[in-house]
Amino acid sequence: MLFGRDPRSGDYACLWLDNTAAAAFDPQGIGRGTVAGDSIPFVFHYTPTDGFHTTFVYNRATHSWQWHMDNDSAGVRRPFARVTLTRRQPAGGAWSFAA
């Protein structure tokens, strides 16, 4: 995946690198999203009635991300996958975060 941010609107774009052709990047393969609290929901529109939702949800308590992926057919969402992304703790110690 490749992420970008529009500095004027603050909106994010997400490109799945598994859905690109050799000739061009199809606009349908780019999801658009806006930060909503601790999440960034992206929507990829394939047709006027079908799409795919990918939402990244940050969990502050565990410093992890949940990744929710859903198919959308005519407004009916069906779960595709649920993934939790965690950071490995460094060998021998506690986390350190720069302010």
C-alpha positions as CSV (number, residue, x, y, z in Angstrom):
1,M,0.0,0.0,0.0
2,L,1.0,3.5,-0.7
3,F,-0.4,6.5,1.2
4,G,-0.5,10.2,0.3
5,R,-2.0,13.3,1.9
6,D,-3.5,16.3,0.1
7,P,-1.9,19.3,1.9
8,R,-4.8,21.6,1.0
9,S,-7.8,19.4,2.0
10,G,-6.1,17.2,4.6
11,D,-7.7,14.1,2.9
12,Y,-5.7,10.9,2.4
13,A,-5.3,8.7,-0.6
14,C,-4.5,5.0,-0.5
15,L,-3.3,2.9,-3.4
16,W,-3.2,-0.9,-3.2
17,L,-0.1,-1.9,-5.1
18,D,-1.7,-5.3,-5.9
19,N,-4.3,-3.9,-8.2
20,T,-2.2,-1.9,-10.7
21,A,-1.5,-2.7,-14.3
22,A,1.8,-2.2,-16.0
23,A,0.3,0.6,-18.2
24,A,-1.3,2.9,-15.6
25,F,-2.7,3.4,-12.1
26,D,-6.5,3.0,-12.4
27,P,-8.4,5.7,-10.5
28,Q,-10.7,3.0,-9.2
29,G,-7.6,1.5,-7.3
30,I,-7.2,4.7,-5.3
31,G,-9.3,5.0,-2.1
32,R,-10.0,8.3,-0.5
33,G,-10.4,9.0,3.2
34,T,-10.5,11.6,5.9
35,V,-9.3,11.2,9.5
36,A,-12.2,10.5,11.9
37,G,-11.0,10.4,15.5
38,D,-8.4,7.6,15.8
39,S,-9.4,6.1,12.4
40,I,-8.9,6.6,8.7
41,P,-11.7,5.1,6.7
42,F,-10.9,4.7,3.0
43,V,-13.4,3.9,0.2
44,F,-12.5,2.4,-3.1
45,H,-15.3,2.8,-5.7
46,Y,-15.3,0.1,-8.4
47,T,-18.7,0.9,-9.9
48,P,-21.5,3.3,-8.9
49,T,-22.9,0.6,-6.6
50,D,-19.9,-1.6,-5.7
51,G,-16.8,-0.8,-3.7
52,F,-14.4,-1.8,-0.9
53,H,-13.9,-0.2,2.5
54,T,-10.6,-0.3,4.3
55,T,-10.5,1.4,7.7
56,F,-7.4,1.8,9.9
57,V,-8.3,2.2,13.6
58,Y,-5.6,3.2,16.1
59,N,-5.8,1.7,19.6
60,R,-3.9,4.1,21.9
61,A,-3.9,1.7,24.9
62,T,-2.0,-1.0,22.9
63,H,-0.2,1.2,20.4
64,S,-1.6,-1.0,17.6
65,W,-3.7,-0.6,14.5
66,Q,-6.8,-2.6,13.5
67,W,-7.4,-3.0,9.8
68,H,-11.0,-3.6,8.8
69,M,-11.7,-4.6,5.2
70,D,-15.2,-4.9,3.8
71,N,-16.8,-5.6,0.5
72,D,-19.7,-3.3,-0.4
73,S,-22.3,-4.4,-2.9
74,A,-25.2,-2.0,-3.4
75,G,-24.8,-0.6,0.1
76,V,-24.5,-4.0,1.8
77,R,-21.2,-4.4,3.6
78,R,-19.7,-7.9,4.2
79,P,-16.5,-8.4,6.2
80,F,-13.6,-9.4,4.1
81,A,-10.8,-9.4,6.7
82,R,-9.9,-8.2,10.2
83,V,-6.2,-7.7,11.0
84,T,-4.4,-6.3,14.0
85,L,-1.0,-4.7,13.3
86,T,1.3,-4.5,16.3
87,R,4.8,-3.3,16.8
88,R,7.3,-5.7,18.2
89,Q,8.8,-4.6,21.5
90,P,12.5,-3.9,21.2
91,A,14.8,-6.6,22.6
92,G,15.5,-6.1,26.3
93,G,13.3,-3.2,27.1
94,A,10.6,-0.8,27.2
95,W,9.3,1.4,24.4
96,S,10.8,4.8,23.8
97,F,8.9,7.5,22.0
98,A,10.2,10.8,20.8
99,A,8.0,13.9,21.6
